[in-house]
């Protein structure tokens, strides 16, 4: 049960990091 609950959180973190990187690249 824990792994199923943690997976969506890690996916959200990954997408958040990708979005932050994209915004930084857009600024530069």
mmCIF file as Biopython writes it, N, C-alpha, C and O atoms, coordinates in Angstrom:
data_model
#
loop_
_atom_site.group_PDB
_atom_site.id
_atom_site.type_symbol
_atom_site.label_atom_id
_atom_site.label_alt_id
_atom_site.label_comp_id
_atom_site.label_asym_id
_atom_site.label_entity_id
_atom_site.label_seq_id
_atom_site.pdbx_PDB_ins_code
_atom_site.Cartn_x
_atom_site.Cartn_y
_atom_site.Cartn_z
_atom_site.occupancy
_atom_site.B_iso_or_equiv
_atom_site.auth_seq_id
_atom_site.auth_asym_id
_atom_site.pdbx_PDB_model_num
ATOM 1   N N  . UNK A ? 1  ? 0.837  -1.211 0.000   1.0 0.0 1  A 1 
ATOM 2   C CA . UNK A ? 1  ? 0.000  0.000  0.000   1.0 0.0 1  A 1 
ATOM 3   C C  . UNK A ? 1  ? 0.873  1.264  0.000   1.0 0.0 1  A 1 
ATOM 4   O O  . UNK A ? 1  ? 0.571  2.245  -0.679  1.0 0.0 1  A 1 
ATOM 5   N N  . UNK A ? 2  ? 1.949  1.215  0.769   1.0 0.0 2  A 1 
ATOM 6   C CA . UNK A ? 2  ? 2.817  2.397  0.866   1.0 0.0 2  A 1 
ATOM 7   C C  . UNK A ? 2  ? 3.417  2.762  -0.490  1.0 0.0 2  A 1 
ATOM 8   O O  . UNK A ? 2  ? 3.426  3.930  -0.879  1.0 0.0 2  A 1 
ATOM 9   N N  . UNK A ? 3  ? 3.916  1.754  -1.205  1.0 0.0 3  A 1 
ATOM 10  C CA . UNK A ? 3  ? 4.540  2.021  -2.505  1.0 0.0 3  A 1 
ATOM 11  C C  . UNK A ? 3  ? 3.540  2.656  -3.470  1.0 0.0 3  A 1 
ATOM 12  O O  . UNK A ? 3  ? 3.889  3.570  -4.217  1.0 0.0 3  A 1 
ATOM 13  N N  . UNK A ? 4  ? 2.300  2.173  -3.454  1.0 0.0 4  A 1 
ATOM 14  C CA . UNK A ? 4  ? 1.259  2.714  -4.345  1.0 0.0 4  A 1 
ATOM 15  C C  . UNK A ? 4  ? 0.984  4.180  -3.993  1.0 0.0 4  A 1 
ATOM 16  O O  . UNK A ? 4  ? 0.698  4.992  -4.873  1.0 0.0 4  A 1 
ATOM 17  N N  . UNK A ? 5  ? 1.074  4.511  -2.695  1.0 0.0 5  A 1 
ATOM 18  C CA . UNK A ? 5  ? 0.797  5.883  -2.257  1.0 0.0 5  A 1 
ATOM 19  C C  . UNK A ? 5  ? 1.986  6.800  -2.545  1.0 0.0 5  A 1 
ATOM 20  O O  . UNK A ? 5  ? 1.813  7.987  -2.823  1.0 0.0 5  A 1 
ATOM 21  N N  . UNK A ? 6  ? 3.193  6.236  -2.475  1.0 0.0 6  A 1 
ATOM 22  C CA . UNK A ? 6  ? 4.405  7.041  -2.691  1.0 0.0 6  A 1 
ATOM 23  C C  . UNK A ? 6  ? 4.632  7.328  -4.173  1.0 0.0 6  A 1 
ATOM 24  O O  . UNK A ? 6  ? 5.095  8.411  -4.532  1.0 0.0 6  A 1 
ATOM 25  N N  . UNK A ? 7  ? 4.309  6.365  -5.031  1.0 0.0 7  A 1 
ATOM 26  C CA . UNK A ? 7  ? 4.560  6.517  -6.471  1.0 0.0 7  A 1 
ATOM 27  C C  . UNK A ? 7  ? 3.983  7.819  -7.048  1.0 0.0 7  A 1 
ATOM 28  O O  . UNK A ? 7  ? 4.728  8.556  -7.692  1.0 0.0 7  A 1 
ATOM 29  N N  . UNK A ? 8  ? 2.706  8.136  -6.853  1.0 0.0 8  A 1 
ATOM 30  C CA . UNK A ? 8  ? 2.162  9.388  -7.397  1.0 0.0 8  A 1 
ATOM 31  C C  . UNK A ? 8  ? 2.904  10.617 -6.884  1.0 0.0 8  A 1 
ATOM 32  O O  . UNK A ? 8  ? 3.038  11.602 -7.611  1.0 0.0 8  A 1 
ATOM 33  N N  . UNK A ? 9  ? 3.384  10.576 -5.656  1.0 0.0 9  A 1 
ATOM 34  C CA . UNK A ? 9  ? 4.111  11.719 -5.090  1.0 0.0 9  A 1 
ATOM 35  C C  . UNK A ? 9  ? 5.447  11.895 -5.803  1.0 0.0 9  A 1 
ATOM 36  O O  . UNK A ? 9  ? 5.831  13.017 -6.132  1.0 0.0 9  A 1 
ATOM 37  N N  . UNK A ? 10 ? 6.154  10.800 -6.042  1.0 0.0 10 A 1 
ATOM 38  C CA . UNK A ? 10 ? 7.437  10.886 -6.734  1.0 0.0 10 A 1 
ATOM 39  C C  . UNK A ? 10 ? 7.230  11.356 -8.170  1.0 0.0 10 A 1 
ATOM 40  O O  . UNK A ? 10 ? 8.034  12.127 -8.693  1.0 0.0 10 A 1 
ATOM 41  N N  . UNK A ? 11 ? 6.159  10.896 -8.806  1.0 0.0 11 A 1 
ATOM 42  C CA . UNK A ? 11 ? 5.850  11.328 -10.180 1.0 0.0 11 A 1 
ATOM 43  C C  . UNK A ? 11 ? 5.584  12.835 -10.190 1.0 0.0 11 A 1 
ATOM 44  O O  . UNK A ? 11 ? 6.052  13.542 -11.082 1.0 0.0 11 A 1 
ATOM 45  N N  . UNK A ? 12 ? 4.835  13.327 -9.200  1.0 0.0 12 A 1 
ATOM 46  C CA . UNK A ? 12 ? 4.546  14.764 -9.109  1.0 0.0 12 A 1 
ATOM 47  C C  . UNK A ? 12 ? 5.839  15.540 -8.925  1.0 0.0 12 A 1 
ATOM 48  O O  . UNK A ? 12 ? 6.022  16.592 -9.538  1.0 0.0 12 A 1 
ATOM 49  N N  . UNK A ? 13 ? 6.738  15.034 -8.086  1.0 0.0 13 A 1 
ATOM 50  C CA . UNK A ? 13 ? 8.021  15.715 -7.848  1.0 0.0 13 A 1 
ATOM 51  C C  . UNK A ? 13 ? 8.825  15.777 -9.131  1.0 0.0 13 A 1 
ATOM 52  O O  . UNK A ? 13 ? 9.418  16.809 -9.445  1.0 0.0 13 A 1 
ATOM 53  N N  . UNK A ? 14 ? 8.850  14.670 -9.882  1.0 0.0 14 A 1 
ATOM 54  C CA . UNK A ? 14 ? 9.596  14.632 -11.142 1.0 0.0 14 A 1 
ATOM 55  C C  . UNK A ? 14 ? 9.039  15.661 -12.118 1.0 0.0 14 A 1 
ATOM 56  O O  . UNK A ? 14 ? 9.798  16.405 -12.740 1.0 0.0 14 A 1 
ATOM 57  N N  . UNK A ? 15 ? 7.713  15.706 -12.253 1.0 0.0 15 A 1 
ATOM 58  C CA . UNK A ? 15 ? 7.100  16.660 -13.182 1.0 0.0 15 A 1 
ATOM 59  C C  . UNK A ? 15 ? 7.344  18.095 -12.727 1.0 0.0 15 A 1 
ATOM 60  O O  . UNK A ? 15 ? 7.520  18.994 -13.551 1.0 0.0 15 A 1 
ATOM 61  N N  . UNK A ? 16 ? 7.353  18.307 -11.398 1.0 0.0 16 A 1 
ATOM 62  C CA . UNK A ? 16 ? 7.601  19.651 -10.858 1.0 0.0 16 A 1 
ATOM 63  C C  . UNK A ? 16 ? 9.019  20.093 -11.197 1.0 0.0 16 A 1 
ATOM 64  O O  . UNK A ? 16 ? 9.249  21.248 -11.556 1.0 0.0 16 A 1 
ATOM 65  N N  . UNK A ? 17 ? 9.976  19.159 -11.081 1.0 0.0 17 A 1 
ATOM 66  C CA . UNK A ? 17 ? 11.369 19.478 -11.405 1.0 0.0 17 A 1 
ATOM 67  C C  . UNK A ? 17 ? 11.510 19.751 -12.899 1.0 0.0 17 A 1 
ATOM 68  O O  . UNK A ? 17 ? 12.209 20.682 -13.297 1.0 0.0 17 A 1 
ATOM 69  N N  . UNK A ? 18 ? 10.845 18.939 -13.732 1.0 0.0 18 A 1 
ATOM 70  C CA . UNK A ? 18 ? 10.901 19.124 -15.191 1.0 0.0 18 A 1 
ATOM 71  C C  . UNK A ? 18 ? 10.300 20.483 -15.563 1.0 0.0 18 A 1 
ATOM 72  O O  . UNK A ? 18 ? 10.837 21.184 -16.421 1.0 0.0 18 A 1 
ATOM 73  N N  . UNK A ? 19 ? 9.190  20.854 -14.923 1.0 0.0 19 A 1 
ATOM 74  C CA . UNK A ? 19 ? 8.533  22.131 -15.196 1.0 0.0 19 A 1 
ATOM 75  C C  . UNK A ? 19 ? 9.440  23.287 -14.786 1.0 0.0 19 A 1 
ATOM 76  O O  . UNK A ? 19 ? 9.540  24.284 -15.500 1.0 0.0 19 A 1 
ATOM 77  N N  . UNK A ? 20 ? 10.104 23.153 -13.630 1.0 0.0 20 A 1 
ATOM 78  C CA . UNK A ? 20 ? 11.014 24.196 -13.147 1.0 0.0 20 A 1 
ATOM 79  C C  . UNK A ? 20 ? 12.188 24.342 -14.111 1.0 0.0 20 A 1 
ATOM 80  O O  . UNK A ? 20 ? 12.605 25.460 -14.416 1.0 0.0 20 A 1 
ATOM 81  N N  . UNK A ? 21 ? 12.721 23.223 -14.591 1.0 0.0 21 A 1 
ATOM 82  C CA . UNK A ? 21 ? 13.833 23.258 -15.544 1.0 0.0 21 A 1 
ATOM 83  C C  . UNK A ? 21 ? 13.400 23.929 -16.839 1.0 0.0 21 A 1 
ATOM 84  O O  . UNK A ? 21 ? 14.153 24.719 -17.408 1.0 0.0 21 A 1 
ATOM 85  N N  . UNK A ? 22 ? 12.202 23.626 -17.308 1.0 0.0 22 A 1 
ATOM 86  C CA . UNK A ? 22 ? 11.689 24.219 -18.542 1.0 0.0 22 A 1 
ATOM 87  C C  . UNK A ? 22 ? 11.540 25.726 -18.410 1.0 0.0 22 A 1 
ATOM 88  O O  . UNK A ? 22 ? 11.853 26.469 -19.341 1.0 0.0 22 A 1 
ATOM 89  N N  . UNK A ? 23 ? 11.062 26.177 -17.253 1.0 0.0 23 A 1 
ATOM 90  C CA . UNK A ? 23 ? 10.904 27.614 -17.025 1.0 0.0 23 A 1 
ATOM 91  C C  . UNK A ? 23 ? 12.262 28.304 -17.004 1.0 0.0 23 A 1 
ATOM 92  O O  . UNK A ? 23 ? 12.416 29.404 -17.534 1.0 0.0 23 A 1 
ATOM 93  N N  . UNK A ? 24 ? 13.255 27.642 -16.383 1.0 0.0 24 A 1 
ATOM 94  C CA . UNK A ? 24 ? 14.604 28.212 -16.322 1.0 0.0 24 A 1 
ATOM 95  C C  . UNK A ? 24 ? 15.197 28.306 -17.719 1.0 0.0 24 A 1 
ATOM 96  O O  . UNK A ? 24 ? 15.831 29.304 -18.060 1.0 0.0 24 A 1 
ATOM 97  N N  . UNK A ? 25 ? 14.992 27.267 -18.532 1.0 0.0 25 A 1 
ATOM 98  C CA . UNK A ? 25 ? 15.509 27.268 -19.902 1.0 0.0 25 A 1 
ATOM 99  C C  . UNK A ? 25 ? 14.830 28.368 -20.717 1.0 0.0 25 A 1 
ATOM 100 O O  . UNK A ? 25 ? 15.471 29.013 -21.546 1.0 0.0 25 A 1 
ATOM 101 N N  . UNK A ? 26 ? 13.544 28.581 -20.484 1.0 0.0 26 A 1 
ATOM 102 C CA . UNK A ? 26 ? 12.806 29.616 -21.200 1.0 0.0 26 A 1 
ATOM 103 C C  . UNK A ? 26 ? 13.335 31.006 -20.873 1.0 0.0 26 A 1 
ATOM 104 O O  . UNK A ? 26 ? 13.375 31.879 -21.741 1.0 0.0 26 A 1 
ATOM 105 N N  . UNK A ? 27 ? 13.740 31.212 -19.623 1.0 0.0 27 A 1 
ATOM 106 C CA . UNK A ? 27 ? 14.288 32.513 -19.217 1.0 0.0 27 A 1 
ATOM 107 C C  . UNK A ? 27 ? 15.621 32.772 -19.893 1.0 0.0 27 A 1 
ATOM 108 O O  . UNK A ? 27 ? 15.906 33.891 -20.319 1.0 0.0 27 A 1 
ATOM 109 N N  . UNK A ? 28 ? 16.449 31.712 -19.991 1.0 0.0 28 A 1 
ATOM 110 C CA . UNK A ? 28 ? 17.783 31.848 -20.598 1.0 0.0 28 A 1 
ATOM 111 C C  . UNK A ? 28 ? 17.621 31.804 -22.116 1.0 0.0 28 A 1 
ATOM 112 O O  . UNK A ? 28 ? 18.609 31.900 -22.846 1.0 0.0 28 A 1 
#
